[in-house]
Amino acid sequence: MRMNLPPMPSVPGTRVVGVSGVHAGEMFRSSDCVAEEVPVAMEYNGISHAVMLATPADLEDFARGFSLTEGIIDAPSDLRDIEVSRSAQGITLQIGIAPACFARLKERRRSLTGRTGCGLCGTDSLADAVRPVAPLRSDAVFQPAAILRAMQDLRQCQALLAWTGATHAAAWCRADGAIELVREDVARHNALDKLVGAMSLASRATTTHPDPG
């Protein structure tokens, strides 16, 4: 529990709450900055697809990254538009995608009937449970010192973690270990999806010869 924080700024994805407790035998009242975790619904061309619990920050990056990592779209150009709609129940990301991708998604949804939880329950076979992915080919080599530098510097780039102590991060780093891009979330996979989305917007993850990093 944080006892001596400076005045808390308005950090996207956090909120300030009142806390009380006992310290050195005495009651105290204070405030703390906590990470938010809210339902985020993904809708594609007006059709509900999934609801994720996520930190409500970098939501457009989340929509892009989720769409790419789940294979809903093949490239950032397949994504037409993103609208963020907030309500008392949570947040809806209304995502427009190319007709061919939407047709494929509808076909996949028909085969997902009956699944629950992580998405594996209800599958008919192992082939359905584990979708094939394209192999990654790279000759990139990174020095241990660069990896160590990135790991050591990452924490200083985590604003949400600094204030809440409750979030994970994913980062894109140059070959020398310098951090270029960081995204945070209460969930590791969400942070990675947000990073993928941000990278796709920056044309790093989809070029024929991606930046070394």
N, C-alpha and C positions, 0 to 999 in steps of 0.2 A: 504494500500500500504506500502511495506516495504521500510524503508528509510536508515537503517544503518546495513544491513546484512554484515557479514564477507565475504571473498571471497567464491563464491559459488562452491561447489564441483560438480562433475558429478554424479548425483543421478539418477538411472534408473527410468524411468517414468516421468522425468521432463525435462524442457528446460529453458534456460535463454533468456529473451526477453528484449528489450529496452522499457523504459516507460518515459513519460514526464507528468508534471502536475504543479500545483501551490501550494506552501506552504508558509504560512505567507506573502502572497501578491507577492511572487517572483516565476518565472518560474524555474523549475529544470528538469534535465535529469538524469536518473538513470537506473538501471536494476532490474529485478525481476525474481524470479524462479516460474514457473507455472507448474501445473500438466498437463500432456498430456492426451488427450482422442482421441483415434484413432479407426477406424473400425477394428474389429478382426473377421475374417471369420472362422467358424468351418466347416471343411470338414471331413467326415467319410468314410474311404475306397474309397476316391476319389470323393465322392458325397457331394455337398454343402448342409449344413443343416440350419445354422443361421449365422447372422452377429450381433455382439454385439459392442457397444461403450465401450471401456475399457482403463485403464491405461496400457501401454505396459511394464509391469514388472511382474515377476513370471508367465509367460505365460504357462509353462508346468503344473504348479499347477492349473491354470485356466482351462486348457483342462481336467485334471483329475476330478476336482471338478464339472465342468459343466456336464461332462458325467455322473457322479454319481447322482447329484441332479436332473437332468432331466430324470433319469431312462433309459438312453441310454445304460449304462452298469450296471451289477448287482454287480460287485466287481472289485477292481483294477486289478485283474488278467485277466479280460476281455479286458483290454487295451493293445494292442500289441506294439505300438510305437507312438511317437509324433515328428513331424518335424515342425519347425517354419520358415515360408517363408515371407520375407519382400519385399514390393514393394512401388512404389509411391502412390498407392491407399490405402494401409493399410497393415495389417498382416494377413496371412492365417495360421491356425493351422491345419496341415494335420495329422489326428488322425486315427490310425489303430485299429480296434476293432474285437472281435471274430465273426466268421460267424453267430452264432445264434443271437447275439445282432444286427448285421447288418441287418439280415433278418427281425427282429422285427421292427427296425427303418424304413426300407423301407415300411413296412405295415402301420406304424403310419403315415408316410409322405403322403401316399395315402389318408388318412382320414383328412389331414390338408389342402388340396387344398381349396383356397379361404380365408384362415385366413390372417389377417393383424394386424399391431400394436402389442398389448400385447399378441396376440395369441388366444384371446377368440372370436374375431369376426369371423363369418362363421361357428361356431360349430353348430351341429344339435340339441344338447340337453345339459342340465346341466350335465348329466353323462359324456358327452364328454369334457365339460369344466373343470371339476374337477376330475382328475384321483385319484383312491384310493391309499392310502399309508399305509404301514405297521405300526401298532401302536408301539410306543416306551414304553418300560417297564423298570422302574428303581426305585430302593429304595434309591438312593443317596440323601443325605441331606447336605446342605451347610449353614454355619453360615453367618449371615448378615455381620459380620466383614470381612469375606473372600471376599464376593462380593464387599464390599466397597473398600477393598484393590486393587482388580483387576481394578475397575473403576478408582480409583485414579492414578494407575500406568500406565494405558493404554496409556495415552497421551504421556508419556515419551518414549514409544516404537514406536511412529508413526513418522518415519523419513520424509515421504512424507508430512505429515501434517505440520511438523515443518518448512519445507522450502516453502510450497505452500499455506497452510491454506485452502486447497480445496479438501481434500480426507477423505474418511471414512475408518474404520478399523474393522476387526473381529479378535478375539483372542481366543486361547485355554488356559485355566488357570487350575492349579492344584486345589485340593479341599481347600487348604489353601489360595487361591487367587493369588499365584505366577504365573505370565504370562510366558508361555513356547513358544508360537508361535503366530505371528501376521502377517496378510497380509492386504495390503491397496489397495484402488482403488477409482476412482472418483464415483463409484456406490457402494452402500451398498451390493447389491446382488452379485456383482462381487467379492467384498472383501470376502464375505462368501464362494463363490465357490472356490476361491483361497485357503482359509483356509482349506476347506474340502479336496481339492486336496493335500495340503501339509500334512494334517493329515493322509490321506490314504497311502501316501508314507511312513509315519512314523509308520504305522500299529496301529494307535490309534483308528481310527474310525470304523475299521472293525473286531476287535477281538470279541470273544464271551463274554469276560468280559473286556470291555473297561476301560481305566484308569479313575479313578474318577476325575471329573473336569467339 
